[in-house]
């Protein structure tokens, strides 16, 4: 069965339903796909500790005078 044949069959069934039962046919638009957000990994406690250590090292290096400047 092709798409055109299927559409014609559905149209016949809809017409028959309205004639026989006197009912209304309500068609709805397709719902859009939900928007997907990019996946992001949540930092583990080890990742957080590593980040803190890096920040402490950077602070120590920034506060320490560079001997090459003398």
C-alpha positions in Angstrom: 0.0 0.0 0.0 1.5 3.3 -1.0 1.2 6.6 0.9 -1.4 7.9 -1.5 -3.5 4.7 -1.2 -3.3 5.0 2.6 -4.3 8.6 2.6 -7.3 7.8 0.3 -8.3 4.9 2.6 -8.1 7.1 5.7 -10.1 9.8 4.0 -12.8 7.2 3.1 -12.9 6.0 6.7 -13.2 9.5 8.0 -16.0 10.3 5.6 -17.8 7.1 6.5 -17.4 7.9 10.2 -18.9 11.3 9.9 -21.8 10.1 7.8 -22.7 7.0 9.8 -22.0 8.3 13.3 -22.3 12.0 12.8 -19.1 12.5 14.8 -16.5 15.1 14.4 -12.9 14.3 13.5 -10.3 16.4 15.1 -6.8 16.2 13.7 -3.8 17.4 15.7 -0.5 18.7 14.5 2.5 16.5 15.2 4.2 17.5 18.5 7.8 18.8 18.0 10.7 16.7 19.3 11.9 17.9 22.7 15.0 20.0 22.4 18.0 18.1 23.5 20.6 19.8 25.6 24.3 18.9 25.3 25.4 16.3 27.8 27.6 17.5 30.6 29.5 15.4 33.0 29.0 16.2 36.6 32.3 16.7 38.4 33.2 13.9 40.9 34.6 14.6 44.3 38.0 13.6 43.0 37.7 16.0 40.0 36.7 18.8 42.5 39.7 18.0 44.8 42.0 18.1 41.8 40.6 21.4 40.6 41.1 22.9 44.1 44.7 21.6 44.2 45.4 23.2 40.8 44.0 26.5 42.1 46.2 26.4 45.2 49.3 25.7 43.1 48.4 28.6 40.8 47.9 31.0 43.8 51.3 29.9 45.3 53.1 30.5 42.1 51.4 33.9 41.6 52.3 35.0 45.1 55.9 33.7 45.0 58.4 36.2 43.5 60.1 34.9 40.4 63.9 34.6 40.9 64.6 35.2 37.2 63.3 38.8 37.5 66.2 39.8 39.7 
